[in-house]
Amino acid sequence: MSEAVGSALLRRHIGRRLEALRKHAGLSQEQAAEQLQKGRTTIARWEEGHENVRFRDIDVKALLEIYGAGEHDTKVLLALTAETRNGRRKSWWHDYTETALPAWFGLYVTLEDSAETILQYESELVPGLLQTPTYAEQVARVPPGYLGEDEIIRRVQVRVERQSLLTRPRAPHLRVILNQAVLHRPVGGPRAMADQMAHLLELMVKANVTVRIVPFSAGVHSGMAACGPFTILDFPTNEFGDPLEPPLAYAETLTGAMYLNKPDEVTAYRLAWADLEKRALNQTASKRLIVEAQKGYTSG
């Protein structure tokens, strides 16, 4: 399995499969624990994907027998649980405290870190994965007084560290669509914006990064009339062809976030994305707009 798949995501996937098998067997967590001769909390922690839980083959095999799992499910789960014991790479976000990663955002970076494709629309700002440190700091300072100086520094550090996923082996494909206003809204002054435009142009050279602009001439579009900024995450499959996580639509607020993974919710956001793709300039034309914006900030 790809090293790009994080341990937390893998455990969440294992937990969902175990829960589905238990329910199909008509057992409660208490009943499953009693037959396995374990505590109910052990079953609960496995199903919730806790990272400090160790999956032993003997326990997994016994549990699957209790659930009456078929040959395919048994083979898949034994392979997946073995992966959790194979010294998987440590994700960058493990080094940060909850103050640097609020609970509602910590879940997102766990998922983002293991995504295969990231689709992102922004109406007002350059997305975090594409921001320069100076730009990120200015964004962290609004609204004034909301965050202390130490917290601002931590948030910027987290944002810069997140960007490492774009350059690692088997990096995700990042497809970004920006409202043209993003290019013309000064954040940190002309020099900071010129540097930010240059940074966008550098990233657009990468095979796994595309940036497209929805021009003012596009008129009314889904990003302004239906949903606002959003992200869609799609995840890799394991060696058996099963997705490790359902597709997810994500949208932030000032103090929290919405995680939308019901099929009709994700479909709605995919329709919004399709509309934005239809109206956005191709990457070549988008690059020209970014170059023009960069020249505007340097010539003044």
C-alpha positions as CSV (number, residue, x, y, z in Angstrom):
1,M,0.0,0.0,0.0
2,S,1.2,3.5,-0.8
3,E,3.2,5.2,1.9
4,A,1.1,8.3,1.2
5,V,-1.7,6.7,3.1
6,G,-1.5,7.8,6.8
7,S,-2.0,5.5,9.7
8,A,-5.0,7.4,11.1
9,L,-6.9,7.1,7.8
10,L,-6.1,3.4,7.6
11,R,-7.4,2.8,11.2
12,R,-10.6,4.7,10.5
13,H,-11.2,2.5,7.4
14,I,-10.5,-0.7,9.4
15,G,-12.9,0.5,12.1
16,R,-15.7,1.2,9.7
17,R,-15.3,-2.3,8.2
18,L,-15.3,-4.0,11.6
19,E,-18.4,-2.0,12.7
20,A,-20.2,-3.0,9.5
21,L,-19.4,-6.7,10.0
22,R,-20.5,-6.6,13.6
23,K,-23.8,-5.0,12.7
24,H,-24.3,-7.5,9.9
25,A,-23.9,-10.2,12.4
26,G,-26.6,-8.7,14.6
27,L,-24.3,-8.1,17.6
28,S,-23.9,-5.2,19.9
29,Q,-20.5,-4.0,21.0
30,E,-21.1,-5.6,24.4
31,Q,-22.0,-9.0,22.9
32,A,-19.0,-9.0,20.6
33,A,-16.7,-8.1,23.5
34,E,-18.2,-10.8,25.6
35,Q,-17.6,-13.5,22.9
36,L,-14.0,-12.2,22.3
37,Q,-13.4,-12.0,26.1
38,K,-12.4,-8.4,25.9
39,G,-13.9,-5.2,27.3
40,R,-16.5,-3.3,25.3
41,T,-14.2,-0.3,25.2
42,T,-11.7,-2.4,23.2
43,I,-14.3,-3.0,20.5
44,A,-15.4,0.6,20.6
45,R,-11.8,1.9,20.2
46,W,-11.1,-0.5,17.3
47,E,-14.2,0.8,15.5
48,E,-13.4,4.4,16.2
49,G,-9.9,4.0,14.7
50,H,-7.9,5.1,17.8
51,E,-4.3,5.3,16.9
52,N,-2.9,3.8,20.1
53,V,-4.8,0.6,19.7
54,R,-2.7,-2.4,18.5
55,F,-4.4,-5.0,16.2
56,R,-3.0,-8.5,17.0
57,D,-3.7,-11.1,14.3
58,I,-5.0,-13.6,16.9
59,D,-7.6,-11.0,18.1
60,V,-8.6,-10.0,14.5
61,K,-9.0,-13.6,13.4
62,A,-11.1,-14.5,16.4
63,L,-13.3,-11.4,16.0
64,L,-13.9,-12.1,12.3
65,E,-14.9,-15.7,13.1
66,I,-17.4,-14.3,15.6
67,Y,-18.8,-12.0,12.9
68,G,-19.0,-14.8,10.4
69,A,-16.8,-12.8,8.0
70,G,-16.2,-14.3,4.5
71,E,-12.9,-15.1,2.9
72,H,-12.6,-11.8,1.1
73,D,-13.3,-9.6,4.2
74,T,-10.9,-11.8,6.3
75,K,-8.1,-11.4,3.8
76,V,-8.6,-7.7,3.4
77,L,-8.8,-6.9,7.2
78,L,-5.8,-9.1,8.1
79,A,-3.8,-7.3,5.4
80,L,-4.9,-3.9,6.5
81,T,-4.3,-4.5,10.3
82,A,-0.9,-5.8,9.4
83,E,-0.2,-2.4,7.7
84,T,-0.8,-0.6,11.0
85,R,2.2,-2.6,12.5
86,N,4.6,-1.9,9.7
87,G,6.1,1.4,11.0
88,R,4.2,3.6,8.7
89,R,5.5,7.1,8.1
90,K,4.9,9.7,10.8
91,S,2.6,12.5,9.5
92,W,3.8,16.1,9.9
93,W,0.9,17.0,12.1
94,H,1.8,14.6,14.9
95,D,4.2,17.2,16.2
96,Y,1.6,19.8,16.9
97,T,-0.5,20.3,20.0
98,E,-4.2,20.9,20.0
99,T,-3.7,24.6,20.4
100,A,-2.0,24.6,17.0
101,L,-4.5,22.2,15.5
102,P,-8.0,22.8,16.8
103,A,-10.0,19.6,17.1
104,W,-12.3,20.5,14.1
105,F,-9.3,21.2,11.9
106,G,-7.2,18.3,13.2
107,L,-9.5,15.9,11.6
108,Y,-9.3,17.7,8.2
109,V,-5.5,17.7,8.1
110,T,-5.6,14.0,8.9
111,L,-7.8,13.4,5.9
112,E,-6.0,15.9,3.6
113,D,-2.7,14.2,4.5
114,S,-3.9,10.9,2.9
115,A,-6.0,12.2,0.1
116,E,-5.3,11.2,-3.5
117,T,-7.0,14.2,-5.1
118,I,-7.8,17.6,-3.5
119,L,-10.3,19.8,-5.3
120,Q,-10.5,23.3,-3.9
121,Y,-12.4,26.5,-4.7
122,E,-11.6,29.8,-3.1
123,S,-13.4,33.1,-3.6
124,E,-11.4,35.6,-1.6
125,L,-8.0,34.0,-0.6
126,V,-5.2,32.0,-2.0
127,P,-5.7,28.5,-0.4
128,G,-3.5,27.5,2.5
129,L,-1.5,24.9,0.6
130,L,-0.4,27.6,-1.9
131,Q,0.2,30.5,0.5
132,T,3.6,32.1,1.2
133,P,4.4,32.6,4.9
134,T,3.9,36.3,4.7
135,Y,0.5,35.9,3.1
136,A,-0.5,33.2,5.7
137,E,0.5,35.5,8.5
138,Q,-1.7,38.4,7.3
139,V,-4.7,36.0,6.9
140,A,-4.1,34.7,10.5
141,R,-4.3,38.2,11.8
142,V,-8.0,38.7,10.9
143,P,-10.3,39.3,12.6
144,P,-8.0,41.6,14.7
145,G,-7.8,40.4,18.3
146,Y,-9.2,36.9,17.7
147,L,-5.8,35.1,18.0
148,G,-2.8,36.0,20.2
149,E,0.7,36.5,18.8
150,D,1.9,33.1,19.8
151,E,-1.1,31.4,18.2
152,I,-0.6,33.3,15.0
153,I,3.0,32.1,14.8
154,R,1.8,28.5,15.4
155,R,-0.9,28.7,12.8
156,V,1.5,30.0,10.2
157,Q,4.0,27.3,11.0
158,V,1.2,24.6,10.6
159,R,0.2,26.1,7.3
160,V,3.7,26.0,6.0
161,E,4.3,22.5,7.2
162,R,1.0,21.3,5.5
163,Q,2.5,22.3,2.2
164,S,5.1,19.5,2.4
165,L,2.5,17.0,1.2
166,L,2.7,18.6,-2.3
167,T,6.4,17.7,-2.7
168,R,6.5,14.3,-1.1
169,P,6.7,11.0,-3.1
170,R,3.3,10.1,-4.5
171,A,1.9,13.5,-3.6
172,P,-1.8,14.2,-4.0
173,H,-3.2,15.9,-7.1
174,L,-4.2,19.5,-6.1
175,R,-6.7,21.1,-8.4
176,V,-7.5,24.7,-7.4
177,I,-10.1,27.1,-8.9
178,L,-9.9,30.7,-7.7
179,N,-12.2,33.6,-8.2
180,Q,-10.3,36.4,-10.1
181,A,-10.9,38.7,-7.1
182,V,-8.3,36.7,-5.2
183,L,-5.6,38.0,-7.5
184,H,-6.6,41.7,-6.9
185,R,-7.3,41.7,-3.2
186,P,-4.1,43.0,-1.5
187,V,-3.0,40.9,1.4
188,G,0.1,42.3,3.1
189,G,0.9,45.0,0.5
190,P,2.3,45.1,-3.0
191,R,5.6,43.3,-2.3
192,A,3.8,40.5,-0.4
193,M,1.3,40.1,-3.2
194,A,4.0,40.1,-5.9
195,D,5.8,37.3,-4.0
196,Q,2.5,35.4,-3.6
197,M,1.8,35.6,-7.4
198,A,5.3,34.4,-8.1
199,H,4.8,31.5,-5.7
200,L,1.6,30.5,-7.5
201,L,3.4,30.5,-10.8
202,E,6.2,28.3,-9.4
203,L,3.7,25.8,-8.1
204,M,1.8,25.7,-11.3
205,V,4.8,24.1,-13.0
206,K,4.4,21.0,-10.8
207,A,2.7,18.1,-12.5
208,N,0.4,17.5,-9.5
209,V,-0.8,21.1,-9.1
210,T,-3.2,23.0,-11.3
211,V,-4.6,26.5,-10.7
212,R,-7.4,28.0,-12.8
213,I,-9.2,31.3,-12.5
214,V,-12.9,32.1,-12.8
215,P,-12.8,35.5,-14.6
216,F,-15.1,38.3,-13.7
217,S,-16.7,37.8,-17.1
218,A,-18.0,34.4,-16.1
219,G,-21.0,36.0,-14.4
220,V,-23.0,34.2,-11.8
221,H,-21.5,30.8,-10.9
222,S,-21.9,28.1,-8.2
223,G,-19.1,29.4,-6.0
224,M,-20.9,32.7,-5.4
225,A,-24.6,31.7,-5.7
226,A,-24.7,28.3,-4.1
227,C,-21.9,27.3,-1.7
228,G,-18.9,29.6,-1.2
229,P,-15.4,28.2,-0.7
230,F,-15.1,24.4,-0.3
231,T,-12.9,21.4,-0.7
232,I,-13.6,17.9,-2.0
233,L,-11.3,15.1,-0.9
234,D,-11.0,11.8,-2.8
235,F,-9.0,9.0,-1.3
236,P,-6.9,6.1,-2.6
237,T,-8.0,2.5,-2.7
238,N,-6.2,-0.5,-1.1
239,E,-4.7,-3.4,-3.0
240,F,-8.2,-5.0,-3.1
241,G,-9.7,-2.0,-4.8
242,D,-11.7,-0.8,-1.8
243,P,-11.7,3.0,-1.0
244,L,-10.0,3.8,2.3
245,E,-12.4,6.6,3.0
246,P,-15.6,7.9,1.4
247,P,-15.3,11.1,-0.6
248,L,-15.7,14.2,1.6
249,A,-16.8,17.8,1.0
250,Y,-15.4,20.2,3.5
251,A,-16.2,23.9,4.3
252,E,-14.8,26.1,7.1
253,T,-16.3,28.7,9.3
254,L,-14.5,31.0,11.7
255,T,-14.9,28.7,14.7
256,G,-15.5,25.3,13.1
257,A,-16.1,23.3,9.9
258,M,-18.6,21.1,8.1
259,Y,-17.6,17.6,7.1
260,L,-20.1,16.4,4.5
261,N,-19.8,12.7,3.3
262,K,-23.4,11.7,2.6
263,P,-23.6,10.8,-1.1
264,D,-26.2,13.5,-1.9
265,E,-24.1,16.1,-0.2
266,V,-20.9,15.2,-2.0
267,T,-22.8,15.0,-5.3
268,A,-24.1,18.6,-4.7
269,Y,-20.6,19.9,-4.3
270,R,-19.4,17.9,-7.3
271,L,-22.1,19.7,-9.4
272,A,-20.8,23.0,-8.0
273,W,-17.2,22.0,-9.0
274,A,-18.3,21.0,-12.5
275,D,-20.0,24.4,-13.0
276,L,-16.8,26.2,-11.8
277,E,-14.6,24.0,-14.1
278,K,-16.9,24.9,-17.0
279,R,-16.6,28.6,-16.3
280,A,-12.9,28.7,-15.4
281,L,-10.1,29.6,-17.8
282,N,-7.6,26.9,-18.7
283,Q,-4.3,26.9,-16.9
284,T,-2.5,28.7,-19.7
285,A,-5.0,31.6,-19.7
286,S,-5.1,31.6,-15.9
287,K,-1.3,31.9,-15.8
288,R,-1.5,35.0,-18.0
289,L,-3.9,36.6,-15.5
290,I,-1.6,35.8,-12.6
291,V,1.4,37.2,-14.5
292,E,-0.6,40.4,-15.2
293,A,-1.5,40.7,-11.5
294,Q,2.1,40.2,-10.5
295,K,3.3,42.9,-12.9
296,G,0.6,45.2,-11.4
297,Y,2.1,44.8,-7.9
298,T,5.7,45.3,-9.0
299,S,5.1,48.3,-11.3
300,G,3.4,50.3,-8.7
